[in-house]
Amino acid sequence: MSHRLPLIAFYLSVASLIVSCSSTTTNPTNNTAVTISSPSSTSHPAAQNALKSLRRMASATEVGINFQEYGKRLIDLKADVDEDVAQLPEGELKQEIKLAVEAFVDANTAWNKMIDNNFLHTAFEPGKTLQKKYSMKGIPSPDLGFKLPPGVTDPTGSLVIPKNVALNTMWGEARKHIDRATQLQNQ
């Protein structure tokens, strides 16, 4: 009998867990009891931490931030979120968090390129890739009085993307991924 006690205790623990994660309701068609199991919350502390860091960065971009401060915050954000993401299982939540970070990093790359010109030229990197990635609309370069460097020709008649358009587009994408990750976290 004593060798069965651990097994009985195990089954009682499992039964208790099942009861605590379920509720009983009545089937209206035949008045029978139906047990409905609800999975425990998908909330993960690492996801909560990552989303908190991402929301903090999104808030900074909404109220205004300079390039130097943005770069400092991005370094901290990336380090913190990378550590949190490493603890998450593969899935849509992890992917959305990674895409939000990627959009913030892309915005930094673009902003760094736009320090002198206040726009991205779509004939050159990173403007060429970022325009496609974020479906940004550009304007003809002569509208900004842009002149190509000596010896560089632009037979494509490529476009430029103003700084505010580029940054707000990428930050908006980051916010969409944060919002989607938050929805997934709360399910």
Backbone bond lengths (Angstrom), bond angles and torsions (degrees), N, CA, C in turn:
res aa  C-N    CA-C-N  psi(-1)  N-CA   C-N-CA  omega(-1)  CA-C   N-CA-C  phi
1 M - - - 1.450 - - 1.534 110.95 -
2 S 1.340 117.86 -38.07 1.460 120.49 -176.70 1.524 112.35 -66.77
3 H 1.322 118.05 -25.99 1.467 119.78 178.45 1.532 111.25 -75.07
4 R 1.306 118.27 -15.21 1.466 121.80 178.59 1.526 112.16 -87.97
5 L 1.304 118.84 -17.78 1.466 121.71 -176.87 1.525 112.59 -58.49
6 P 1.336 119.90 -47.24 1.473 118.34 178.32 1.527 112.16 -61.22
7 L 1.328 117.47 -37.39 1.459 120.91 179.67 1.523 110.98 -67.99
8 I 1.317 116.63 -40.75 1.473 121.02 177.85 1.522 109.37 -64.68
9 A 1.318 117.57 -43.19 1.472 121.44 178.87 1.526 110.24 -61.06
10 F 1.339 116.45 -40.09 1.463 119.87 178.50 1.526 110.98 -62.03
11 Y 1.335 116.44 -48.45 1.469 120.22 -179.42 1.530 112.10 -63.46
12 L 1.315 117.00 -36.28 1.467 119.98 176.93 1.531 110.61 -65.89
13 S 1.322 116.74 -38.85 1.467 120.23 178.12 1.519 111.18 -64.43
14 V 1.334 116.28 -43.13 1.459 120.61 179.30 1.520 109.92 -64.56
15 A 1.317 116.64 -44.28 1.465 120.04 179.30 1.517 111.07 -61.97
16 S 1.310 116.71 -41.01 1.466 120.95 178.63 1.521 110.70 -62.56
17 L 1.319 116.70 -41.62 1.461 121.03 178.60 1.521 111.13 -63.52
18 I 1.332 116.63 -42.64 1.468 120.38 179.90 1.523 110.31 -63.52
19 V 1.310 116.77 -43.04 1.467 120.62 -179.85 1.520 110.65 -64.87
20 S 1.339 117.49 -39.49 1.458 119.60 -177.83 1.521 112.57 -71.07
21 C 1.333 118.36 -21.35 1.463 122.01 -179.34 1.518 112.07 -102.14
22 S 1.315 118.07 14.16 1.455 119.20 -178.39 1.511 110.38 -135.84
23 S 1.305 115.16 164.80 1.452 120.80 175.95 1.517 107.53 -137.12
24 T 1.313 115.31 158.25 1.456 119.69 -178.61 1.514 108.98 -113.94
25 T 1.303 115.36 137.12 1.449 121.72 176.83 1.515 107.98 -135.93
26 T 1.289 116.80 170.18 1.458 120.88 -179.13 1.510 109.76 -105.23
27 N 1.318 115.71 131.24 1.459 121.88 175.77 1.522 107.05 -72.72
28 P 1.344 119.28 117.05 1.459 121.31 -174.90 1.526 113.72 -67.88
29 T 1.312 118.25 -20.85 1.471 118.70 -176.98 1.520 112.85 -77.06
30 N 1.352 117.36 -31.47 1.461 117.61 -178.06 1.531 113.27 -136.59
31 N 1.331 117.37 13.57 1.469 123.58 177.44 1.526 114.19 54.53
32 T 1.326 117.59 33.98 1.454 120.68 176.01 1.514 109.36 -101.25
33 A 1.316 115.95 152.18 1.463 120.34 179.28 1.520 109.35 -77.31
34 V 1.321 115.51 136.27 1.449 122.10 178.99 1.518 107.45 -125.13
35 T 1.327 116.97 129.34 1.457 120.89 177.42 1.521 108.93 -95.96
36 I 1.310 114.51 127.68 1.466 120.87 -179.64 1.514 107.68 -111.90
37 S 1.305 116.88 118.82 1.462 120.95 178.11 1.513 109.14 -90.68
38 S 1.307 114.91 137.00 1.460 119.21 175.69 1.516 107.61 -118.53
39 P 1.315 116.04 129.76 1.459 117.96 -179.79 1.516 109.59 -65.65
40 S 1.302 114.93 151.72 1.457 117.99 176.79 1.522 108.68 -65.42
41 S 1.279 116.84 160.31 1.458 122.05 -176.78 1.526 110.74 -54.32
42 T 1.318 116.61 141.53 1.457 120.68 177.80 1.524 110.89 -83.35
43 S 1.302 115.61 5.68 1.448 121.18 -178.72 1.527 110.21 -58.39
44 H 1.293 115.62 128.76 1.459 121.82 -179.61 1.527 107.16 -124.71
45 P 1.335 118.53 127.90 1.473 120.16 -177.90 1.522 113.22 -55.16
46 A 1.321 118.06 -38.21 1.470 120.26 179.58 1.522 110.76 -65.36
47 A 1.330 117.36 -38.85 1.465 120.70 177.23 1.524 110.13 -66.35
48 Q 1.324 116.74 -40.65 1.470 120.13 177.92 1.522 110.70 -60.02
49 N 1.322 116.81 -44.20 1.471 120.94 179.26 1.523 111.40 -63.84
50 A 1.327 116.26 -44.57 1.465 120.27 -179.44 1.527 110.50 -62.23
51 L 1.317 116.41 -44.98 1.470 120.20 -179.06 1.524 111.58 -65.80
52 K 1.307 117.04 -35.76 1.464 120.30 177.06 1.536 109.91 -62.49
53 S 1.326 116.52 -45.22 1.471 120.80 178.55 1.527 111.23 -63.54
54 L 1.323 116.31 -42.19 1.470 120.53 179.84 1.528 111.36 -65.60
55 R 1.326 117.36 -40.61 1.475 120.19 178.77 1.532 110.94 -65.03
56 R 1.318 115.87 -36.16 1.467 119.87 178.45 1.531 110.27 -62.72
57 M 1.331 116.54 -42.45 1.468 120.13 178.77 1.526 110.05 -67.47
58 A 1.320 117.17 -42.38 1.466 120.31 179.27 1.519 110.60 -60.70
59 S 1.317 117.02 -40.33 1.474 120.57 178.32 1.522 110.90 -63.44
60 A 1.313 116.70 -40.59 1.470 120.15 178.96 1.525 110.95 -61.69
61 T 1.325 117.18 -38.84 1.468 119.30 -179.70 1.527 111.24 -71.90
62 E 1.325 116.84 -27.14 1.462 120.26 -179.97 1.527 112.44 -74.81
63 V 1.329 117.33 -35.64 1.466 119.56 -178.12 1.523 112.83 -89.93
64 G 1.318 116.32 -16.91 1.461 120.35 178.88 1.516 110.95 114.57
65 I 1.293 115.04 133.20 1.457 121.69 -177.69 1.521 107.76 -152.40
66 N 1.332 117.28 144.45 1.459 118.58 177.90 1.531 109.81 -89.80
67 F 1.303 115.46 166.63 1.462 121.41 -174.22 1.527 112.13 -59.53
68 Q 1.321 116.63 -43.15 1.456 120.36 -177.26 1.535 110.77 -64.07
69 E 1.317 117.15 -46.00 1.463 121.17 179.27 1.529 110.84 -65.96
70 Y 1.326 115.83 -38.09 1.461 120.30 178.56 1.529 110.36 -59.96
71 G 1.309 116.36 -45.52 1.464 120.70 179.47 1.518 112.27 -60.62
72 K 1.324 116.85 -42.35 1.466 120.78 178.72 1.529 110.50 -63.40
73 R 1.313 115.71 -46.75 1.468 119.42 -179.47 1.525 111.51 -65.06
74 L 1.325 116.63 -36.48 1.459 120.33 -179.53 1.529 111.41 -64.52
75 I 1.312 116.62 -39.38 1.466 120.47 177.83 1.531 109.80 -59.30
76 D 1.331 116.29 -48.14 1.465 120.41 179.26 1.523 111.61 -64.80
77 L 1.330 116.01 -43.91 1.464 121.05 179.93 1.526 110.42 -58.28
78 K 1.304 116.11 -49.43 1.463 120.50 -176.41 1.521 111.02 -62.56
79 A 1.324 117.15 -43.67 1.468 120.58 179.31 1.528 110.71 -62.37
80 D 1.329 117.10 -47.04 1.466 121.01 -178.63 1.519 111.74 -64.96
81 V 1.322 116.20 -47.85 1.459 119.94 -175.72 1.534 110.83 -70.27
82 D 1.308 118.41 -37.88 1.469 120.06 177.09 1.527 110.40 -59.21
83 E 1.325 116.38 -39.98 1.462 120.66 178.24 1.535 110.79 -65.35
84 D 1.334 116.28 -41.98 1.463 120.39 178.95 1.524 111.81 -67.26
85 V 1.319 116.34 -42.95 1.462 121.26 -177.60 1.532 110.87 -63.32
86 A 1.305 116.94 -33.29 1.470 120.61 179.61 1.529 111.78 -62.45
87 Q 1.321 116.85 -22.39 1.470 121.37 -179.48 1.525 113.11 -90.62
88 L 1.324 116.86 -8.60 1.462 120.29 -176.33 1.522 111.51 -89.61
89 P 1.323 116.32 146.91 1.465 118.53 173.92 1.524 109.83 -71.53
90 E 1.315 116.06 157.05 1.464 119.87 177.01 1.531 108.31 -61.30
91 G 1.313 115.22 144.67 1.456 119.28 177.97 1.511 111.28 157.40
92 E 1.316 114.78 -175.85 1.458 121.49 -174.89 1.530 112.44 -65.59
93 L 1.332 117.72 -38.24 1.459 121.22 179.01 1.528 110.58 -60.33
94 K 1.306 116.18 -48.98 1.465 120.81 179.10 1.527 110.56 -60.80
95 Q 1.332 116.73 -41.82 1.466 121.24 -179.08 1.535 111.34 -64.28
96 E 1.324 117.39 -42.48 1.472 120.68 179.86 1.524 111.13 -63.64
97 I 1.316 116.70 -40.30 1.471 120.52 177.91 1.528 110.02 -63.75
98 K 1.322 116.87 -43.91 1.468 120.71 179.42 1.531 111.34 -64.10
99 L 1.332 117.00 -38.20 1.468 120.28 179.00 1.527 111.69 -68.13
100 A 1.320 117.42 -33.89 1.469 120.47 176.62 1.529 109.92 -64.46
101 V 1.320 116.12 -45.62 1.473 119.98 178.31 1.526 109.72 -61.70
102 E 1.313 116.24 -43.23 1.464 120.87 -179.99 1.525 111.64 -58.33
103 A 1.321 117.22 -41.09 1.470 120.44 179.22 1.529 110.74 -65.42
104 F 1.329 117.74 -39.94 1.469 120.27 176.83 1.526 110.83 -65.02
105 V 1.322 117.79 -39.64 1.468 121.85 178.26 1.531 109.91 -66.26
106 D 1.336 117.13 -42.67 1.467 120.37 177.93 1.525 111.11 -61.02
107 A 1.322 116.55 -39.35 1.469 120.02 178.49 1.528 110.05 -63.01
108 N 1.318 117.25 -39.28 1.466 120.52 177.73 1.526 110.95 -64.51
109 T 1.326 116.30 -42.55 1.472 120.85 178.53 1.524 110.25 -60.95
110 A 1.311 115.95 -45.65 1.468 120.26 179.69 1.525 111.10 -64.70
111 W 1.323 116.40 -46.07 1.464 121.00 -178.26 1.524 110.18 -60.99
112 N 1.313 117.39 -41.52 1.458 121.24 177.78 1.531 110.44 -59.05
113 K 1.311 116.95 -40.51 1.470 121.29 179.63 1.530 111.32 -70.57
114 M 1.324 117.35 -27.50 1.471 121.32 -174.57 1.524 113.96 -93.41
115 I 1.303 117.87 6.73 1.472 119.80 -177.61 1.522 111.25 -57.92
116 D 1.313 117.53 -41.20 1.462 120.22 -177.55 1.527 113.52 -86.52
117 N 1.332 118.49 -30.24 1.460 120.52 -170.86 1.524 115.64 -111.92
118 N 1.315 118.57 -17.67 1.461 122.82 -176.28 1.524 113.62 64.12
119 F 1.310 117.42 21.51 1.460 121.11 174.44 1.524 109.25 -160.44
120 L 1.325 114.81 160.65 1.463 121.72 173.75 1.513 108.30 -102.12
121 H 1.294 116.54 135.14 1.455 120.25 175.37 1.523 107.15 -94.98
122 T 1.317 116.91 128.27 1.463 120.84 -173.79 1.533 114.08 -76.91
123 A 1.319 117.44 -5.61 1.465 119.70 176.68 1.519 111.07 -85.18
124 F 1.329 116.57 -13.44 1.458 121.53 -176.16 1.523 110.60 -124.16
125 E 1.320 114.74 157.83 1.468 120.11 175.05 1.526 109.51 -79.51
126 P 1.290 118.64 146.17 1.458 128.41 5.14 1.534 114.06 -88.43
127 G 1.335 116.15 -1.57 1.468 119.35 -177.23 1.515 113.88 -57.92
128 K 1.323 116.59 -39.07 1.459 121.34 -178.28 1.534 111.08 -59.73
129 T 1.321 115.83 -49.23 1.466 120.92 -178.89 1.526 111.88 -71.45
130 L 1.325 116.69 -44.54 1.464 120.11 -176.33 1.525 112.33 -67.02
131 Q 1.332 117.11 -33.89 1.463 119.47 177.75 1.527 110.18 -60.29
132 K 1.323 116.03 -44.66 1.465 120.39 179.76 1.525 111.08 -69.49
133 K 1.308 116.40 -46.12 1.461 121.50 -175.95 1.527 112.08 -59.70
134 Y 1.335 116.95 -39.94 1.464 121.11 -176.01 1.532 112.94 -107.66
135 S 1.311 116.80 9.17 1.480 122.27 178.67 1.528 111.82 50.25
136 M 1.324 115.83 48.56 1.463 120.49 -178.88 1.517 110.54 -86.22
137 K 1.285 115.65 138.70 1.456 121.68 176.07 1.525 108.43 -89.68
138 G 1.304 114.67 136.18 1.449 119.41 178.05 1.516 111.11 -109.36
139 I 1.298 115.32 176.44 1.469 121.28 175.71 1.528 107.75 -122.89
140 P 1.316 117.31 154.87 1.471 118.81 179.16 1.523 111.15 -57.41
141 S 1.317 115.99 136.83 1.461 119.74 -175.50 1.526 114.47 -60.00
142 P 1.334 121.49 -33.32 1.459 118.50 178.78 1.531 113.31 -62.40
143 D 1.340 116.86 -21.84 1.462 119.40 178.97 1.525 112.47 -64.04
144 L 1.338 116.27 -21.09 1.457 120.37 177.25 1.525 111.31 -103.52
145 G 1.303 117.17 2.80 1.457 120.26 -177.91 1.523 111.25 71.40
146 F 1.314 117.00 26.60 1.461 122.13 -177.54 1.522 110.41 -75.19
147 K 1.300 115.38 135.44 1.456 120.94 174.75 1.529 107.58 -123.25
148 L 1.312 115.31 133.36 1.459 119.84 178.02 1.522 110.10 -69.45
149 P 1.325 117.02 151.82 1.469 120.13 177.58 1.521 110.28 -60.39
150 P 1.337 118.10 154.61 1.455 121.51 179.37 1.527 111.25 -55.40
151 G 1.307 116.09 136.62 1.450 121.71 178.46 1.519 114.55 84.98
152 V 1.332 117.63 -5.87 1.467 120.84 179.90 1.519 108.05 -103.97
153 T 1.291 115.82 126.91 1.460 119.38 177.15 1.526 109.11 -110.98
154 D 1.300 115.76 152.02 1.459 121.32 -179.13 1.523 108.65 -130.58
155 P 1.341 116.37 79.28 1.456 119.24 -178.24 1.527 112.80 -71.73
156 T 1.324 117.49 -11.39 1.458 120.29 -176.91 1.523 112.07 -79.62
157 G 1.328 117.26 -16.25 1.462 119.26 -175.21 1.516 110.13 63.52
158 S 1.328 115.55 39.00 1.456 120.43 -174.53 1.525 112.38 -63.84
159 L 1.300 113.74 171.14 1.454 121.39 -173.32 1.518 111.08 -108.32
160 V 1.314 114.56 167.28 1.458 121.16 172.68 1.519 107.98 -119.35
161 I 1.319 115.35 153.13 1.457 122.01 178.11 1.526 106.81 -117.57
162 P 1.325 117.75 116.74 1.469 120.27 179.53 1.531 111.09 -60.09
163 K 1.321 115.49 149.89 1.460 122.07 -176.15 1.530 112.29 -54.14
164 N 1.319 117.25 -48.42 1.466 118.81 -177.08 1.528 111.81 -62.45
165 V 1.321 117.18 -36.19 1.466 120.96 178.52 1.527 110.10 -67.24
166 A 1.323 116.36 -46.82 1.464 120.64 -178.42 1.526 111.53 -62.00
167 L 1.330 116.50 -51.67 1.468 119.48 -176.90 1.519 111.86 -65.11
168 N 1.338 116.86 -45.95 1.466 118.97 -178.90 1.523 112.36 -64.64
169 T 1.326 116.80 -33.16 1.466 119.76 176.95 1.526 110.70 -65.21
170 M 1.319 117.20 -47.94 1.467 120.24 -178.27 1.527 111.50 -68.76
171 W 1.326 117.13 -39.87 1.460 119.85 177.37 1.538 110.86 -66.23
172 G 1.319 116.21 -34.65 1.464 120.19 175.96 1.521 111.27 -64.80
173 E 1.323 116.70 -40.01 1.470 120.51 176.52 1.525 110.65 -64.26
174 A 1.322 116.30 -41.33 1.469 119.74 177.66 1.526 109.45 -58.96
175 R 1.330 116.35 -44.28 1.468 121.12 -178.97 1.536 110.72 -62.93
176 K 1.328 117.37 -39.59 1.477 120.16 177.85 1.521 110.88 -61.22
177 H 1.320 116.66 -41.84 1.463 120.41 179.63 1.536 111.06 -68.62
178 I 1.325 116.72 -37.08 1.463 120.52 176.82 1.531 109.82 -63.82
179 D 1.326 115.96 -45.67 1.469 120.08 179.43 1.518 111.51 -62.19
180 R 1.321 117.16 -42.33 1.464 120.64 179.54 1.533 110.60 -66.17
181 A 1.327 117.02 -41.76 1.463 120.58 178.04 1.527 110.72 -63.24
182 T 1.322 116.03 -38.09 1.463 120.22 177.91 1.529 110.66 -63.46
183 Q 1.335 116.86 -42.14 1.469 120.36 176.96 1.524 110.54 -61.12
184 L 1.310 116.62 -44.73 1.463 120.47 179.91 1.531 110.75 -63.93
185 Q 1.306 116.09 -39.67 1.464 121.40 179.85 1.528 110.99 -64.15
186 N 1.324 116.46 -34.61 1.466 120.64 -175.81 1.524 113.96 -87.41
187 Q 1.303 117.84 -2.91 1.472 119.95 -179.53 1.520 111.60 -73.86
